[in-house]
Amino acid sequence: MNLTEEQKKGQEVFFRIISEAWENEDFKKDLLENPEETLEKFFGRKLPIDKKIKITDQSDPEYLYINIPVKPQHVNNKSEDQSEKSPVDHKSGHRMTDYNSLYNSLQKIKK
């Protein structure tokens, strides 16, 4: 499954945030304490989302962290096989990234 341009931009944003947190301890501390304000400063503008932001520090190498994302809702106008392979975000109408695509994308990150 190919990522949409919007999904690619979203990945780039997340990767920039993560990279900055890895390189800048002050940024990481501020991000954990006040994510909205810190991200607005980082990007130089108000955040264009209508959700709260929750940041957790998962950098302790002694632990394996598992994030449980929102369960995707399947579109009813497709066959069961199609909807399971490519769920659609009802709010935006965009296809959600499947786990294989996400894993493959993360494998391409250069350190």
N, C-alpha and C positions, 0 to 999 in steps of 0.2 A: 504494500500500500504506500503510495507516495504522499508526502506531506503537502498540505496546501501552503500557499505563500504566507498566510496568516499564522499557521502552525510553525513554519520555519522562523518567522519573526519572533514568535513567542519563545521558541527554543533559544534563539540568540539572546533574548532578554534574560532568560533564566541563567544561561551560561555566563553572561557578563556579571550578573549579581553574584553567582557562586565564585567566579574567578576573583572578583574584588574581595569577597569575604575571606578567601584563602590567602590573599596577599596582604590584606590590610586589617589588622586586629581591631583597630578603632572602629572601622566600618562594620565589622562583624558584631562587635559589642553593641553599637548603636542600632544595627538591624534587628538584633534580638530584643532590645529594649523598646524600640519605637519604630516598627517596620514602615509604616506609612510615611512618616516624616523623613526618615532616612532615605527611602526610595525616591521621594519627591526631590530631595536635595541631590541625590545621585543622578537623576535624569533631568533635573532642572525644570520640572513642570509638574503640575497636578496629575495624579494617577487617573487614568481613564476607566477605572473599574468601579463597580458598585458592590464589591464584596469586601469583607474584612480580610486582613492578611495575617496569617499565622506562620511564624518562623520558628523552626526548631533546629538546634545544633546537633547534627548527626555526624560529627567529625571524630568521635572517639573510635579509634581503630579496633578496640577490644569488643565492640558490639556490631552486630548486623542489624541494620535498621530496615523496617518494612513500613512503607507508607500505604495506607489503605485509601485509595481515591474514591471519589463519588462513583457509585454504581451507574454505568451507562444505561440509558433508557433506549429501547429498540423501537424503530419506526414500524408502525403497523401495516403500512401499505406495501411492504416488501415480503418476499418469502422468508420463512424462518432462517434458512441457510444464509441468505444475503444479509439480513439484519444482524445476525450474530457476527459476521465477518467484518461489517463496516457500520457500527452504530453511528447515529447522527445526533449531534447536540441540538435539542429541540429549540433552545433559545436563539442560537446563532444560525442553525441550519447547516453547519459545517460537519463534515465527517470527523469523528474522533480518531486519534492515532491508536493503532493497535499495539499490543505489547511488543511484537516482533519488530515493528518499525521503530519503536522507541528504543529498544535494546540496540538495534543496529545503529541508530543515530548516535547513541551514547558511546558506542565502541569507536566511533570515528573522531571523538574529541581528542585533540592533541594536547599533551601536557607541556 
